[in-house]
């Protein structure tokens, strides 16, 4: 009888027990995603938590890329779980690109409606002689600008399989699939490893600022009312 009375009361008010549960993308709700993507070239699984502490478990078969993604997690405070298998016997391109695609999709899903976020992020990060600026707008309109890498960086091979040209490709794929405007400017640098790592760290710090929940932001941070 008690259960029946509760059901009748809910029906009369039009409310249910789950109505007060947090909605994804709202303050207090989990901001996480878990996605899988399989093609003839790769199989990728990504777990992501925007409100993490920078923990990561990453295995892509491209060790230098694992290092860069772990750095992205550490400095963005986004927890990442990435498992990928692909045709690395051909080259690293398919693995690197497909992981970036799924990572972008997961990032976009985890953000939800972007209620209460800071939206913009800007970071300038040094790594010895290298200096990189990254600026991001989590606006839902994908755009990518990448400038300043030294001549020849695109042709360098790091860690046996990661070519320098992949850095811009990773960041562009991520920006397109996450729905963000991302500007990356390499201001200085010489060492190929430092040039790549400084870019990943700068992007990480910019994302950390952009997705942070700001208690002063009421609703969606846009005059349009949606992002």
N, C-alpha and C positions, 0 to 999 in steps of 0.2 A: 504494500500500500504506500509506503514512504517513497519508493522508487516511482510509482505511478504519479504521486502528487508532484514530485520533482519534474517529471516529464511534462505534466500539464502546466506547471508554472513556467517552464522553458518555452512551451508552445505559446502561452499567453503573451509572453514578453518578446517572443521572436528571437531569443538568445539561447545558446547552447554552451556547454561547459568549455568547448574549444574556442569560443568566440574571443576570449581574453588572452589566448595564446599569442606570443609574438609572431608577427608576419615577417618572412625573410626580407632583409633589406632595411628593416626598421631598427631603431635604437633598442638594444636589449635582445635582439634576435640573433641566432647564430648566423654568421656570415661565412659560410663554407660551401664547398662544392666538391663533387666526386664524379669525374667523367672518364669514359673510355672511348677510344677511336681506333678502328682497325681498317687497314687497306692492304693491298697486295704488297706494299712496300714496308709497312710498319704496323706495330701494335703498341698503343700508348695508353697508359692509365695515369691520371693525375688526381690527387687529393689536395685540397687547398683550404686553409683557414686564415682569413684576413686578420683575425683577432688573436693570433698566436704569439709566439715568442721567438720565432726565427728558426725553429727546429726543422730539420730536413732529412729525408731518406731518399736518395736519388741514384738511379742506375739507368743510364741510357746506352751504355756501350761505347760512349765517347768520353773518355776520362776528363779531358780538359773542360768539356761542356758541363759535366757533373760538378766540377769545381766552381764554374761560373754560376750555375743555378743554386748551388749551396750558398754562395756569396750573396746572391739575390735574396734568398730566404733570410739569411742572417741579418742583413742590413735593412730589409723592409719590415722585419718582424712578422712576416707571413710564413706560417708553417707549410711545408711542401712535402708531398709524397709523390714521387715520380718513378714509374717503371716503364721502360721502353725496350722493345726488341725490334730490330730492323736490319736492312741489308747493308750493314757497315762494311761488308766485304767489297761492296761496290764503291762507296765512299760515305762520308758522314752527313752529306747534305739532307737526305730524306729523314734521317733520325732527328737532326737538329731542327729542321723546318716543322716536322709534324709535332714534336714536343712543344714548340712555340705556339702552334695553332691550338692545341688542346689546353695549354696553360692559359692562353688568352680567353678561350671560351669559358674555362672554369673561373677565371678572375671576374669576368662579366656576370656570370651566374651568381657568384658569391656576393657581389655588390648589391644585388636586388634593385630596388628603386632608388638607391643612393640617398635615401632620407638621412639628414643629419650629418653628412660628410663634409669635410673641408673643401673638397673638389679639386683645388689646385695644389700642386707641389713643385718645388724648385730646390735643386741641390747642386752644389759644386763640390766635387770630390777629388782630392789629390792621391796619387800613388807614386811616391818618389818623384820622378821627373814628369810624370803624366798628370794632366789636369783636365777634368771633364765636367761639363755642366749638362744637367738634364732638367727639363721642364715638362710638366704633364698637366693636362686638363681632362678630368674624368667626365667628359661631356656627352658621351654617346655618339660623337661624330669622329670616326677614326681618321687620323692624319699622322703622317710621319715625315720628319725632316732630320737629316743626318749630315753633318758637315765636319770638316777639319782633320780627318784622318790623313796621316802622311802618305805621300806617294809610295806605293809598294806594299802598304799594309794589307791590302786585299789579297796579295799573292803569297803572303807568309803562311807557312804551315806550323802550327803550334801543337805539341803533344802527339805528333805523328799523323793526325787525321783532321784536325780542326783548322780550316783555312780562314784567314783574316776577313775575307769577304762575307763570311757567315754571320758576323756580328750585326751588321746592318740588316741582314735578312731576318735574323731572329727578332730583333727589335721591331722591325716593320710588321712581321707576321703577328707578333704579340699585340701591337697597337691596333692592327686591323681587326683582330678577333676579339679583343677586349673592349673595343669601342672608345678608345682614348686618343687624344691628340698628344703626340710625344715628339719633343724636339731634343736632339742630342748634339752637343757641340764639343768636339775634341779641341781643347784650347792649346794644349802642348803635349809632347810626349815623344819617346824614341823607342823604348823597349816594346816589342809586339805584345808580350804577355801583359805588361802594365797597361797598355792602351786598351786592351779588351776588358781587363778586370776593372779598371776605373770606370768604364762605361756601364758595366753591370751594377757596380756599387752606386753610381750616381743615379741611375734609374731606380734602384731599390730605395734609396733615401727619398727621392721625389715621390714615389708611389706611397711610401710610408706616411708622408705628410698629406697626400691627396685623399687617402681612404680613411684617415683618422676621423673619428666621431667628435664633433665639436658641440658641446652642450648649448652653445649660444645659437646654433643653426636650427631654425624652426622649419621643419618640412624639407622640401627639395631645394637645394641651393641654386635656383634658377628662376628668373622672372617668368619664364614660360610655365613653370609648375611641373616640369618633367625633364629628365636627362636621359 
